């Protein structure tokens, strides 16, 4: 729940920084001067700006953690949001002085603000859809009174609904960051502005990961209290915190998914830039008197819906997301089936286990989980690596650009649906366990347990796994772009 998601965010941070720095060194002179190694081809401030954003936000995160104080009338959820807001405000102030110090356009600073605002909005939206204090999760709890089927139907509808607002926020941020950074004048500045927005968003990942750690800590405390047989008064205090932990974990997943989608977009820009670089190097005379931006506009004009290669890539990219998620869910089902059989075997063969006189073989269960997880990820890994290579070499760079767009758009919405819907199912069960709709042991609780069981692989496996999938496809394409161009000449 914590280490894996932190690693995912770090990967997003790294690939976004690479994409932003690649965009920062795009020359604005004629292609002939690029090949001659002309001096001062890029602004040094733009190159180091993404690096320094993270340094400033790290200091802001340290200060923001002191704002997380709950007590009296302050709810724990409010205290956590306070920490995020304080970190965001301090980061924005630091970004302003950094922009002035590096003598960069204020449009770049405004693009950074867009990224921070997106983070805050995603936190608010996620809290609304996953906390049992609001309508969506309560409606799932209420639907549980009619049985598991209605619980699942309602949970699916809430999950689908929950992807609309985050996608709208993320989609809106792209043109805003593009144009405030100067995209109307220079497409290169617009691309860089979007990359800066993502970097600003990811630069405050420290406070987000800290909030994420709250979830497993409380979850383990709740488990210890249950295994130790502590009183109901202790459990009553831990249950609301456990539910809040589910919300914070879901917040981190939503943040990771949103940032991964925008990171994939910046990598798509970097991919197009690498294609242009390759075109210039392969045929320098054809582009000798054109600027890099003019060449970029000419070649990217081929990435249009009128191009059947792009349409092919769009459909394949969208389908890959569903195939990848399907295999992840199937891996969970296989692991669960093997685990259930092992538990039944131990109860059947280990004498005294049912009475509690001997301990079960925990190591065997852990071994089954690890082996199944590793085996189940082999085919999804191939699905991530093989299609972009095949499409790039066989069909061409335009089709691969379409594949990247299709995978990013479909993956973003699907991942949010799974992550948020799964958390809502989980907290709907917790709301019933607080004594609502019959409480524990009631038919509504039994139905909610079914929903929670379905939601767990959605929010803990398939949903978060889509993040590295779309980033890996984009990063692989950036790396192999020159080879795809060479294949066209062969």
Buried (B, 14 or more C-beta within 10 A) or exposed (E): BBEEBBEBBEBBBBBBBBBBBBBBEBBBBBBBBBEEEEEEBBBEBBBBBBEBBBEBBBBBBEBBBEBBEBEEEEEBBEBBBBBBBBBBBBBBEBBBEBBEEBEBBEBBBBBBBBBBBBBBBBBBBBBBBBBBBBEBBBBBBBBBBBBBEBBBBBBBBBBBBBBEBBBEBBEEBBEBBBBBBBBEEBBBBBBBBBBBBBBBBBBBBBBBBBBBBBBBEBBEBBEEBEEEEEEEEBBEEBBBBBBBBBBBBBBBBBBBBBBBBBBBBBBBBBBBBBBBBBBBBBEBEEBBEBBBBBBBEEBBEBBEEEBEBBBBBBEBBBBBBEEBBEBBBBBBEBBBEBBEEBBEEBEEEBEEBEEEEEEEBEEBBEEBBEEBBEEBBEEBEEBBEEBBBBBBBEBBBBBBBBBBBBBBBBBBBBBBBBBBBBBBBBBBBBBBBBEBBBEEEBBBBBBBBBBBBBBBBBBBBBBBBBBBBBBBBBBBBBEBBBEBBEBEEE
